Amino acid sequence: MDGKGAWRGNVSVERLWKSVKYEEVYLRAYAGVSEACASLGGYLDFYNSRRPHQGLGRQTPDQAYFNALRPIPAA
């Protein structure tokens, strides 16, 4: 962090929560907490594994992260 109130520290988390709210929460009427938890879990799975992101070159976060972790073969 660059110091108290630095916007750069929160920008990615704020963008995630904006997507969660507008693409999931505001479109549903949950009957209870357990239904909300299950629905949000499903959305976060979709967000990470099937939803392409412009900032990641149209890859999903799973593709961008797990492809970067592949070991480099020894020569």
N, C-alpha and C positions, 0 to 999 in steps of 0.2 A: 504494500500500500504506500502511496505517496504522502499520506497524512490524513488527518481527519477531514472527512467530507470530500475526498477525491472521487470523482465520478467514474474513473476508469476501473476502480475496484469492484463496482457493482453493475456495470453495464451489461455483462453477459447474463447475470442472474436476473436482472430486471427484464431483459428481453425474453428469457425463458418463461417467467411468470406472466408476461403479457400474452404470449402464445397460449399458455395453459388456460388463462382466463377467457380469451376470445374464441379459442377453438374447442374448448371443452366445458368449462364451468358455466358460462353464460348461456350455453345452448341446452342445458339439462336442468331438470327439476328433480333433485335427489330426494328419495323417500326417507333416507336416514344417513347416518354417518358411515355405516358399513357399505352401503351402496355407493356413496361418494368415494370412499377409499378404493373400492374395486374399480370404479369407473376411471378414477385418476390414475390408478396403476396401469390400466389398459391403455390410456392415452399416453402415458410416459413411455410405455413399451413401443407404441406406434411412433412417437416422436424420435426415439433413439434408433429404431431398427428399420422403419419403412418410410419416414418422411425425409425427402432430400432437403438439404440446406444450402442456400445460395452462398453463404460464407465459407462453406466447405467444398466448393466446386461441384455442387449438386450431388454430393455424397450424403449418406446418412451419418450421424455421429458414430455409430458402430463401425461402419466401413472406414471412416477416417481414422478412428482410434485404433481399431484392431489391426488394420493393414499396416499402420506405422509400427506396431509391436512385433511384426514378423521378424524372426531372427535372420541375420545375414549368413548365408552358407559359408563355411570355411573353405579356403582355397585348397 
